[in-house]
């Protein structure tokens, strides 16, 4: 099994040497991958080596062990931290716990005690590793969650929260059979005989309705699944053909009558129009909800088919929140193919309604309004997307056909997608340039840190660190050190300043630490470097 990586930090070389020699790292399941003589060096090494365990003294120059632990808790949250101290002081122990330390050991350190601590940490790390790698455990947890995931899938399917291409993939993942063909949704509402409103009783009644539908629905040529959906029981029905719709309505009438004896409550069913596949069930569910809303007019205990009350010839189409979310997500975060697909799905819905071009005017305005909001929130000029002279509205009379409208819509969406992508790239570049300018004017400040910089440019440290390293190819700490060392070299070459003054001018209040960093970078001390220039 792969050994766990250990970083050791202590300013006393004898202690580091003693610990590294007296501990049988391999036998304990560890590998000592690095040693540091101070907190600053330890932090840099931890960034490079990504250790599983950090052993550190509390009292160290340049950065003490507690500050090191606080910083590591942010950059390596999974690492186990062990602190050494020569002070039997409760306040140190309290601060150590506050810094996320796993163990606190008093000096002098003896090998058996440290080995015991390492054994304990190895057991903890083993458990964490097993939890990550034990696929059977994960599979069992997944299988235990499957019933909940399936119910959530049906709810999201009826609400239209999936992209069409996601439906089959999710259904296969949750082992749900969704055969192709016509589908329709029926929303079933139970009308209790009592007028008293009891939330607990209502929920029990809904569960009873779901169970009743599962047990008693029976219709040749149809398969159905009963689920809970909002304040109703939903029946998702796959029809073997369009001729099975009216037998379905008759079966629902039968169940409504039967429910009075079984449930003591009549059932009212709202039935949506059949749709060409499970991916479009949310359209049918909307129709079923609209049909159910008519029960105040036609009475309870009835089956209400939306086409009987709102014939297809008077169909309308709206651009609702789900449509806005899908289109916005594709334009902001999707690929060009996904953008074209999202726009294409909207146009396909228009075609399926059978509406004339003039009847699509309100729908077009709603889509354009969504795109204008995206444009402005992304910091893009609307004229770049819609052309010069754009007034905020588009007339349906500008198009001769739905096909022409579809091409225009797809083109605007792709243009906005491209502009937003460039804006993000430019924004990242500008942020990094802003950070570099800040570093250039503050590198002489010993307190310069990623937190101070992020407070100035209003970004979270985690996001900034990722962005900076991606754009610059090095971490913030490494970049600041490079700037400081470049300036130190210039001052050594071009001025006669004392080393301690050069240290101050490059952000190091401790000249010894300045010399330490300089020698680690260039292989010689500042004074020898200058002597070499003059020799």
C-alpha positions, 0 to 999 in steps of 0.5 A: 500500500502507498506510504503516507507522506510526512513533512518535518519542521523544526528549527533545531537540526539536531531534533530533526536529525534525531526524529528522522533517524529514530523513527522507522518510517517504513515500518509505520507506513510513512515516508519522510519526504521533506524537512524544514528549518522554519515555518516559511520554508515548511509552508512552501514545501507543503505547497510542493509536496502535499504531505499527509502529515506535518510534524512541526515545532511551535517555536520557530523563526520567521513563522511559528508552528501555530501560524503554519498550522492555520495556513495549512488548514486552508491549503491542505485541509485533509492533512494531519497536523502534529505540534511539538512544544517545550512548554507545558502550557495550556494556552498553547494547547488551546491555540493548537486545537483551534488551529486544527491540530490533531496531536500535541506532544511535549518536548523532549520527544521520545521515539515510542510516543511519536511512533504511537501518535503516528500509528494513531494517525495512520489508522485515521488515514487508512480509514479515510483512504478506505472510505474513498476507495472502497467501491462496495461501500460506495455502491451500497450507499448508492443502492440504499439511496436509489429509491430517493434518487428515483423519486427525485428523478421523476419530480425533476422530469415532470418539472422540466429540470433536465436537458433532453439528452440527460433524461436517458442517461439518468434513467439508465443510471437509476435503473429506470425503464423509459421505453420510447413512444407516446407518454402522458402525465396525469395529476391525481388530487384527492378530495377528503370528505372532511374540511379540516386541514391537517398537513399530516393527514394530507400527506398520509392521504397522498401516500395512500393515493400513490399506493392505490394507483400502483395497486389498481391501475390496469390498462392493456397497452400501457405502462404506468408509474405512480409518484408523488409530485408537489401536492398530487400523486402523478401518474406517468403513463406510456401509451402504446399508441394514440388510440390508447388515450381515451381508454386511459381516461376511462380507466382513470374514471374507474379508479376515481369511482373505486377510490371512494370505497378504498380511500374514502375520498374521490379522486380528481384527475387532470390529464395532459396531452400526449407527448412524443417521449419521456423527455417532453413529459413536463409539457404534458404535466403542465397541461395536467396541472392546468386541467386540474385547476378546472376542477372548481368549475367542473367539480371534484371526482372527475377526470379532466382532459386538458384538450377538452377545455383548451383545444390545441387550436388555441394553444399558447407557449410561454418561456418559463423559469425552466426554459430561462435556466436551460438557455442561460446555462447553455449560453454561459457555460455550455459548448457551442453545440449545447447552445445550438441545441438549447435554441433548437429545442425552443424552436421545436416547441414552437413548431409542435404547438402549431402556432402561426408566426404572428402568435409567437410574438410574446414568446420571442419578446420573453426570449429576447428579454432573457438574452438582454439580461444575460448580456448586461449581467455579463458586462457585454454591450447589447449592440455587440449581440443584437447589432447597432441601433438595437432598442431592446425589442425585436418584432416578429414581423422581421421574420418570414418563417419559424426557420428564419426566426430559429436561425436568428435566435441560434445566431444571437445565442452563439454570439453572446456565448462567444462574447461572454467566454472572451469576457471571462478570459479577459477578466481573468487576465485583468485580475492577474495583471491587477494582482501583479501590479499590487505585488509590484507596489507592495512586495517591500511590505513584510505583511504582504499575503494572498489574503491582503491582496484578495481583500484589495481585489475582492476575490476569495483566496481559494479562487484567486490562488487557482486562477493565479497559478493557472495564468502564471504557472506558479503560486502566489508565494513563489511569484512574490519570492521571485519578485523580491529576489530579482529586486535583491539581485538588482540592489546588490549589483547596482548599489552599495546598500548593506545586506540588512537594508536590502532585506528591508527593501525587499520585504524581509524584516529578518536579515537572517531569513532574507539570507536564508531565502537568497542562498536557497535560490542562488546557492550563495549568500548575498555577500558572496553573490556581491563579491562574485559580481565585483571579482 
